[in-house]
Amino acid sequence: MTVDHSKRRAIALVIACTVVCLLWVYDTDILASISVATTDNMELHVNKSTGKLFTNLTSVFVPNVVRPASFDSRNEEFHCRNMTLTDVTFPICHFTAGEFVSKRLLNGTYYEGRSVTDFLRLLRLDRQLQLVDIGANLGLYSLPAARVAHVIAVEPNWRSMLRLAKAVDLGGVSSNITLVHNAICSVRTTRSMKVHPSNQGHALLAKTTKCKATPTDKPCKTSVRTILLNDLLPLMRSKSALIKIDVEGHEVDVFTDSAAGQFFDQVDVPIVRIEWYWCKRRSTDLVQSLLNFFYSRNCAAFSERNSKLGNRYRRWPFNVLFRKVHRTDIRL
């Protein structure tokens, strides 16, 4: 009786082991196919603070980090030239003469050159600072800054990102700059994006994933994934940073407690430079929410020449600095 019972237990154990082994092999095959499919259809992301390669299979909204040497050119032609700003010389790749920023480059004028020079000075004074460039466009800020500091450059327009990636590769500064092909927003989703044909830097996110053509507005021709400012934290190489942001009025969707609060909790941000022209035209509630975000973090609004601005934000200048009040040691 005891022998029969032992035999039954042994047989049951063998059967159980066999089933587990078969299931393990089956699951391994499934996981292998998922991993291959995922790797084939998503960018590989490099956390440059650790140098380790990682992919995130749990979310499709991780930062889409671009490898400068292998970014898909999509058979588009463009041109590059060397530019010098103060004592920094670097290649920059541009559009044709009819495009807003490119036209100035072709004429020998560096758009916002004075502001870029001020940023370079601050980055040189404090080597712990890095630059987070949101709405990097062709890299007017990012490319020279990468010669003196670490940079995260975020650009949703693939045509601009293509040129920025090429310039990074030509300039040999890939180790100093992280390129992110996303839009920064208050939610993680996919949005349609409208781009002005003669000003590629004027890219506007639509509120839905689809856009309809109208007599006065061209249809959306591209879509882009949106991430939060908080999502850039794994890519940061320093605990302090300057932020330059130019997202055509969408700043009100970037600086919210839920989307950017964690970033500001973990990173010391003494200055945020915002293109205020479009931002101040948003609804009063949205603009006030943005102001409260900075005011609650002991920041005040200044002009680029360091004059403190009053309460009537609709009269503020084209560009505005939100600067930490106690940081009198750092100013443009």
Order of alpha helices (4+ residues) and beta strands (2+ residues): alpha-beta-beta-beta-beta-beta-alpha-alpha-beta-alpha-beta-alpha-beta-beta-beta-beta-beta-beta-alpha-alpha-beta-alpha-alpha-beta-beta
